[in-house]
Amino acid sequence: MSRIASLPLFHQIAGQQVLVLGDGAAAEPKRRLVERAGGRIVDDFARAVDEGVRLAFIAFEDPKACEVAAINARCAGMLVNVVDRPELCDFTTPSILDRDPLLIAVGTGGASAGLAQHVRLRPERGLPDTLGLLARGLEAARPVLRDRFSQGPERRRAVDAALREGGPLDPLDPASFQRVVAWAAGTDAPPSAPRSIAITLVSADPEDLTLRQARLLGEADLLLLDGDVPPAILARARADAARRMFHVKPGDGAGSDGGLAGVRGRSAAGEGGSGADQRQGGEYPAEHSAEPADEPAPGLTLILHWRPEGSVT
């Protein structure tokens, strides 16, 4: 499994004290950030220690003063952020896109705040202002959804199906929030049934993924790996997606359908295959998704056939 450089967390600090040390252009943005999140600023180190403050922003102009303050704060049990000194940081602050309560954070682990900002600005232009209303609507619909779908996986599949591109709650549709109540009550189309889709990958470069392949990687609940799928490709999948090897049955060729041998795929165009190999990009009945009987069936099982260019099958 691919490694991530930092653990992304959203820390709720409303009403809590946060230490901010320093003055001027470097410290002021941190003060505004803390205040915007509802925190109460403390600017005295001794008081912060006495009152059990757990977060500290340090923004002195003197590099040595920053180092000393960081050591002292860390020894006092605080998590420390030192402005423009990622090597001294326990956490970094991302560039944020706010559609309250939806919050999108883009970070580089302190490598480049400017890069994070400009990456964040690109999608901001295309995201409707009503996303916050959609989030609030889904929050209000939780009791209704729990009544309709008693199992967590079943509930999540229903939400995923509604939020997919073109779904009744498509996040990029400014009017989606108006349909939440009817969707949650089940008066619109029922949620999608579990399904299995296979795609063939020929390049280790994630930039070579088709839009469909990238979307499926981001949606899949279970990945079945046929071959040594490169980590760079797997990094584009959902972090919480289960991953298992896709076992090829004895006697089947390397280019076969393996654990789904004999299953006739529904008519679907192949991803990276043609002719006899077209079924590798097709869709398989969900009952053949290789999910253990004692686990809930995943909403989408994605079978990744790794067939690099130039390989012999």
Contacts in CASP RR format, 6 or more apart in sequence:
PFRMAT RR
TARGET T0000
AUTHOR 0000-0000-0000
METHOD contacts of the structure
MODEL  1
MSRIASLPLFHQIAGQQVLVLGDGAAAEPKRRLVERAGGRIVDDFARAVD
EGVRLAFIAFEDPKACEVAAINARCAGMLVNVVDRPELCDFTTPSILDRD
PLLIAVGTGGASAGLAQHVRLRPERGLPDTLGLLARGLEAARPVLRDRFS
QGPERRRAVDAALREGGPLDPLDPASFQRVVAWAAGTDAPPSAPRSIAIT
LVSADPEDLTLRQARLLGEADLLLLDGDVPPAILARARADAARRMFHVKP
GDGAGSDGGLAGVRGRSAAGEGGSGADQRQGGEYPAEHSAEPADEPAPGL
TLILHWRPEGSVT
1 231 0 8 1.000
1 234 0 8 1.000
1 243 0 8 1.000
2 231 0 8 1.000
2 232 0 8 1.000
2 234 0 8 1.000
2 235 0 8 1.000
4 239 0 8 1.000
5 109 0 8 1.000
6 91 0 8 1.000
6 92 0 8 1.000
6 109 0 8 1.000
8 105 0 8 1.000
9 91 0 8 1.000
10 103 0 8 1.000
10 105 0 8 1.000
11 55 0 8 1.000
12 37 0 8 1.000
13 34 0 8 1.000
13 37 0 8 1.000
13 38 0 8 1.000
13 39 0 8 1.000
13 55 0 8 1.000
14 37 0 8 1.000
14 38 0 8 1.000
14 39 0 8 1.000
15 38 0 8 1.000
15 39 0 8 1.000
15 40 0 8 1.000
16 39 0 8 1.000
16 40 0 8 1.000
16 54 0 8 1.000
16 55 0 8 1.000
17 39 0 8 1.000
17 40 0 8 1.000
17 41 0 8 1.000
17 42 0 8 1.000
17 48 0 8 1.000
17 51 0 8 1.000
17 52 0 8 1.000
17 53 0 8 1.000
18 34 0 8 1.000
18 39 0 8 1.000
18 40 0 8 1.000
18 41 0 8 1.000
18 42 0 8 1.000
18 53 0 8 1.000
18 55 0 8 1.000
18 56 0 8 1.000
18 57 0 8 1.000
19 42 0 8 1.000
19 43 0 8 1.000
19 45 0 8 1.000
19 48 0 8 1.000
19 53 0 8 1.000
19 55 0 8 1.000
19 56 0 8 1.000
19 57 0 8 1.000
19 73 0 8 1.000
19 78 0 8 1.000
20 27 0 8 1.000
20 30 0 8 1.000
20 31 0 8 1.000
20 34 0 8 1.000
20 41 0 8 1.000
20 42 0 8 1.000
20 43 0 8 1.000
20 56 0 8 1.000
20 57 0 8 1.000
20 59 0 8 1.000
21 27 0 8 1.000
21 43 0 8 1.000
21 45 0 8 1.000
21 56 0 8 1.000
21 57 0 8 1.000
21 58 0 8 1.000
21 59 0 8 1.000
21 60 0 8 1.000
21 69 0 8 1.000
22 43 0 8 1.000
22 58 0 8 1.000
22 59 0 8 1.000
22 60 0 8 1.000
22 61 0 8 1.000
23 59 0 8 1.000
24 59 0 8 1.000
24 61 0 8 1.000
26 59 0 8 1.000
26 61 0 8 1.000
26 83 0 8 1.000
26 84 0 8 1.000
27 57 0 8 1.000
27 59 0 8 1.000
27 83 0 8 1.000
30 57 0 8 1.000
30 59 0 8 1.000
30 81 0 8 1.000
30 83 0 8 1.000
30 93 0 8 1.000
31 41 0 8 1.000
33 93 0 8 1.000
34 40 0 8 1.000
34 41 0 8 1.000
34 57 0 8 1.000
35 41 0 8 1.000
42 48 0 8 1.000
42 51 0 8 1.000
42 53 0 8 1.000
45 69 0 8 1.000
45 72 0 8 1.000
45 73 0 8 1.000
48 56 0 8 1.000
48 73 0 8 1.000
48 76 0 8 1.000
48 78 0 8 1.000
49 76 0 8 1.000
53 78 0 8 1.000
54 77 0 8 1.000
54 78 0 8 1.000
54 79 0 8 1.000
55 78 0 8 1.000
55 79 0 8 1.000
55 81 0 8 1.000
56 69 0 8 1.000
56 73 0 8 1.000
56 78 0 8 1.000
56 79 0 8 1.000
56 80 0 8 1.000
56 81 0 8 1.000
57 81 0 8 1.000
57 83 0 8 1.000
58 66 0 8 1.000
58 69 0 8 1.000
58 70 0 8 1.000
58 73 0 8 1.000
58 80 0 8 1.000
58 81 0 8 1.000
58 82 0 8 1.000
58 83 0 8 1.000
58 88 0 8 1.000
59 66 0 8 1.000
59 82 0 8 1.000
59 83 0 8 1.000
60 66 0 8 1.000
60 69 0 8 1.000
63 85 0 8 1.000
66 82 0 8 1.000
66 83 0 8 1.000
66 85 0 8 1.000
66 88 0 8 1.000
67 88 0 8 1.000
69 82 0 8 1.000
70 80 0 8 1.000
70 82 0 8 1.000
70 85 0 8 1.000
70 88 0 8 1.000
73 80 0 8 1.000
74 80 0 8 1.000
74 90 0 8 1.000
79 90 0 8 1.000
79 91 0 8 1.000
80 88 0 8 1.000
80 89 0 8 1.000
80 90 0 8 1.000
80 91 0 8 1.000
81 89 0 8 1.000
81 90 0 8 1.000
81 91 0 8 1.000
81 92 0 8 1.000
81 93 0 8 1.000
82 88 0 8 1.000
82 89 0 8 1.000
86 92 0 8 1.000
86 109 0 8 1.000
86 110 0 8 1.000
86 111 0 8 1.000
89 110 0 8 1.000
92 107 0 8 1.000
92 108 0 8 1.000
92 109 0 8 1.000
92 110 0 8 1.000
94 105 0 8 1.000
94 106 0 8 1.000
94 107 0 8 1.000
94 116 0 8 1.000
95 105 0 8 1.000
95 106 0 8 1.000
95 107 0 8 1.000
95 113 0 8 1.000
95 114 0 8 1.000
95 116 0 8 1.000
95 117 0 8 1.000
95 119 0 8 1.000
95 120 0 8 1.000
96 103 0 8 1.000
96 104 0 8 1.000
96 105 0 8 1.000
96 106 0 8 1.000
96 120 0 8 1.000
97 103 0 8 1.000
97 104 0 8 1.000
97 105 0 8 1.000
97 106 0 8 1.000
97 120 0 8 1.000
97 123 0 8 1.000
97 124 0 8 1.000
97 127 0 8 1.000
99 127 0 8 1.000
99 129 0 8 1.000
99 131 0 8 1.000
99 132 0 8 1.000
99 135 0 8 1.000
100 132 0 8 1.000
101 132 0 8 1.000
101 135 0 8 1.000
101 136 0 8 1.000
101 139 0 8 1.000
102 131 0 8 1.000
102 132 0 8 1.000
102 134 0 8 1.000
102 135 0 8 1.000
104 120 0 8 1.000
104 123 0 8 1.000
104 127 0 8 1.000
106 116 0 8 1.000
106 117 0 8 1.000
106 119 0 8 1.000
106 120 0 8 1.000
107 116 0 8 1.000
108 115 0 8 1.000
108 116 0 8 1.000
126 172 0 8 1.000
127 171 0 8 1.000
127 172 0 8 1.000
128 171 0 8 1.000
128 172 0 8 1.000
128 173 0 8 1.000
128 174 0 8 1.000
129 174 0 8 1.000
130 174 0 8 1.000
130 175 0 8 1.000
130 176 0 8 1.000
130 177 0 8 1.000
131 171 0 8 1.000
132 177 0 8 1.000
133 177 0 8 1.000
134 169 0 8 1.000
134 171 0 8 1.000
134 176 0 8 1.000
134 177 0 8 1.000
134 180 0 8 1.000
136 177 0 8 1.000
137 177 0 8 1.000
137 180 0 8 1.000
137 181 0 8 1.000
138 159 0 8 1.000
138 169 0 8 1.000
138 180 0 8 1.000
140 180 0 8 1.000
141 180 0 8 1.000
141 181 0 8 1.000
141 183 0 8 1.000
141 184 0 8 1.000
144 184 0 8 1.000
144 185 0 8 1.000
145 155 0 8 1.000
145 158 0 8 1.000
145 159 0 8 1.000
145 184 0 8 1.000
146 155 0 8 1.000
148 155 0 8 1.000
148 158 0 8 1.000
148 184 0 8 1.000
148 186 0 8 1.000
149 155 0 8 1.000
149 158 0 8 1.000
151 296 0 8 1.000
152 296 0 8 1.000
153 221 0 8 1.000
153 296 0 8 1.000
153 297 0 8 1.000
153 298 0 8 1.000
153 299 0 8 1.000
154 296 0 8 1.000
157 191 0 8 1.000
157 192 0 8 1.000
157 194 0 8 1.000
157 221 0 8 1.000
157 298 0 8 1.000
157 299 0 8 1.000
158 191 0 8 1.000
160 219 0 8 1.000
160 299 0 8 1.000
160 300 0 8 1.000
161 167 0 8 1.000
161 191 0 8 1.000
161 192 0 8 1.000
162 168 0 8 1.000
162 169 0 8 1.000
162 183 0 8 1.000
162 191 0 8 1.000
163 169 0 8 1.000
163 170 0 8 1.000
163 171 0 8 1.000
164 170 0 8 1.000
164 219 0 8 1.000
165 172 0 8 1.000
165 215 0 8 1.000
166 173 0 8 1.000
168 176 0 8 1.000
168 179 0 8 1.000
168 183 0 8 1.000
168 188 0 8 1.000
168 189 0 8 1.000
169 176 0 8 1.000
169 179 0 8 1.000
169 180 0 8 1.000
169 183 0 8 1.000
170 176 0 8 1.000
179 188 0 8 1.000
182 188 0 8 1.000
192 299 0 8 1.000
193 286 0 8 1.000
194 286 0 8 1.000
194 289 0 8 1.000
194 297 0 8 1.000
194 298 0 8 1.000
194 299 0 8 1.000
194 300 0 8 1.000
194 301 0 8 1.000
195 283 0 8 1.000
195 284 0 8 1.000
195 286 0 8 1.000
195 299 0 8 1.000
195 300 0 8 1.000
195 301 0 8 1.000
196 260 0 8 1.000
196 283 0 8 1.000
196 284 0 8 1.000
196 285 0 8 1.000
196 286 0 8 1.000
196 288 0 8 1.000
196 289 0 8 1.000
196 300 0 8 1.000
196 301 0 8 1.000
196 302 0 8 1.000
196 303 0 8 1.000
197 216 0 8 1.000
197 268 0 8 1.000
197 281 0 8 1.000
197 282 0 8 1.000
197 283 0 8 1.000
197 284 0 8 1.000
197 300 0 8 1.000
197 301 0 8 1.000
197 302 0 8 1.000
197 303 0 8 1.000
198 257 0 8 1.000
198 260 0 8 1.000
198 279 0 8 1.000
198 280 0 8 1.000
198 281 0 8 1.000
198 282 0 8 1.000
198 283 0 8 1.000
198 284 0 8 1.000
198 302 0 8 1.000
198 303 0 8 1.000
198 304 0 8 1.000
198 305 0 8 1.000
199 212 0 8 1.000
199 213 0 8 1.000
199 216 0 8 1.000
199 270 0 8 1.000
199 271 0 8 1.000
199 272 0 8 1.000
199 280 0 8 1.000
199 281 0 8 1.000
199 302 0 8 1.000
199 303 0 8 1.000
199 304 0 8 1.000
199 305 0 8 1.000
200 270 0 8 1.000
200 271 0 8 1.000
200 272 0 8 1.000
200 273 0 8 1.000
200 277 0 8 1.000
200 280 0 8 1.000
200 281 0 8 1.000
200 305 0 8 1.000
200 307 0 8 1.000
201 209 0 8 1.000
201 213 0 8 1.000
201 229 0 8 1.000
201 233 0 8 1.000
201 304 0 8 1.000
201 305 0 8 1.000
201 306 0 8 1.000
201 307 0 8 1.000
201 308 0 8 1.000
202 208 0 8 1.000
202 272 0 8 1.000
202 307 0 8 1.000
202 308 0 8 1.000
202 309 0 8 1.000
203 308 0 8 1.000
203 309 0 8 1.000
204 230 0 8 1.000
204 232 0 8 1.000
204 233 0 8 1.000
204 308 0 8 1.000
205 232 0 8 1.000
206 214 0 8 1.000
206 232 0 8 1.000
206 233 0 8 1.000
206 235 0 8 1.000
206 236 0 8 1.000
209 217 0 8 1.000
209 233 0 8 1.000
209 236 0 8 1.000
210 271 0 8 1.000
212 271 0 8 1.000
213 271 0 8 1.000
214 236 0 8 1.000
216 300 0 8 1.000
216 302 0 8 1.000
217 233 0 8 1.000
217 236 0 8 1.000
217 237 0 8 1.000
217 238 0 8 1.000
217 302 0 8 1.000
218 236 0 8 1.000
218 237 0 8 1.000
218 238 0 8 1.000
218 241 0 8 1.000
219 238 0 8 1.000
219 300 0 8 1.000
220 237 0 8 1.000
220 238 0 8 1.000
220 241 0 8 1.000
220 298 0 8 1.000
220 300 0 8 1.000
220 301 0 8 1.000
220 302 0 8 1.000
221 238 0 8 1.000
221 241 0 8 1.000
221 242 0 8 1.000
221 298 0 8 1.000
221 299 0 8 1.000
221 300 0 8 1.000
221 301 0 8 1.000
222 241 0 8 1.000
222 242 0 8 1.000
222 243 0 8 1.000
222 244 0 8 1.000
222 289 0 8 1.000
222 291 0 8 1.000
222 298 0 8 1.000
222 300 0 8 1.000
222 301 0 8 1.000
222 302 0 8 1.000
223 234 0 8 1.000
223 237 0 8 1.000
223 241 0 8 1.000
223 242 0 8 1.000
223 243 0 8 1.000
223 244 0 8 1.000
223 301 0 8 1.000
223 302 0 8 1.000
223 304 0 8 1.000
224 244 0 8 1.000
224 245 0 8 1.000
224 246 0 8 1.000
224 289 0 8 1.000
224 290 0 8 1.000
224 301 0 8 1.000
224 302 0 8 1.000
224 303 0 8 1.000
224 304 0 8 1.000
225 243 0 8 1.000
225 244 0 8 1.000
225 245 0 8 1.000
225 246 0 8 1.000
225 304 0 8 1.000
225 306 0 8 1.000
226 245 0 8 1.000
226 246 0 8 1.000
226 248 0 8 1.000
226 258 0 8 1.000
226 303 0 8 1.000
226 304 0 8 1.000
226 305 0 8 1.000
226 306 0 8 1.000
227 245 0 8 1.000
227 246 0 8 1.000
227 304 0 8 1.000
227 305 0 8 1.000
227 306 0 8 1.000
228 306 0 8 1.000
229 304 0 8 1.000
229 306 0 8 1.000
230 306 0 8 1.000
233 304 0 8 1.000
234 243 0 8 1.000
237 243 0 8 1.000
237 302 0 8 1.000
242 298 0 8 1.000
244 290 0 8 1.000
246 258 0 8 1.000
246 259 0 8 1.000
246 290 0 8 1.000
246 303 0 8 1.000
246 304 0 8 1.000
246 305 0 8 1.000
247 258 0 8 1.000
247 259 0 8 1.000
247 290 0 8 1.000
248 254 0 8 1.000
248 255 0 8 1.000
248 256 0 8 1.000
248 258 0 8 1.000
248 259 0 8 1.000
249 256 0 8 1.000
249 258 0 8 1.000
249 259 0 8 1.000
249 261 0 8 1.000
252 258 0 8 1.000
252 261 0 8 1.000
253 313 0 8 1.000
254 313 0 8 1.000
255 277 0 8 1.000
255 280 0 8 1.000
255 305 0 8 1.000
255 307 0 8 1.000
255 313 0 8 1.000
257 263 0 8 1.000
257 279 0 8 1.000
257 280 0 8 1.000
259 288 0 8 1.000
259 290 0 8 1.000
260 284 0 8 1.000
260 288 0 8 1.000
260 290 0 8 1.000
260 303 0 8 1.000
263 284 0 8 1.000
263 285 0 8 1.000
263 288 0 8 1.000
264 279 0 8 1.000
265 279 0 8 1.000
265 282 0 8 1.000
265 283 0 8 1.000
265 284 0 8 1.000
265 285 0 8 1.000
266 282 0 8 1.000
266 283 0 8 1.000
266 284 0 8 1.000
266 285 0 8 1.000
268 281 0 8 1.000
268 282 0 8 1.000
268 283 0 8 1.000
269 278 0 8 1.000
269 281 0 8 1.000
269 282 0 8 1.000
270 277 0 8 1.000
270 278 0 8 1.000
270 279 0 8 1.000
270 280 0 8 1.000
270 281 0 8 1.000
270 282 0 8 1.000
271 280 0 8 1.000
271 281 0 8 1.000
271 282 0 8 1.000
272 280 0 8 1.000
272 281 0 8 1.000
273 280 0 8 1.000
273 281 0 8 1.000
280 305 0 8 1.000
284 303 0 8 1.000
286 297 0 8 1.000
286 299 0 8 1.000
286 301 0 8 1.000
289 297 0 8 1.000
289 298 0 8 1.000
289 301 0 8 1.000
290 301 0 8 1.000
291 297 0 8 1.000
291 298 0 8 1.000
291 301 0 8 1.000
307 313 0 8 1.000
END
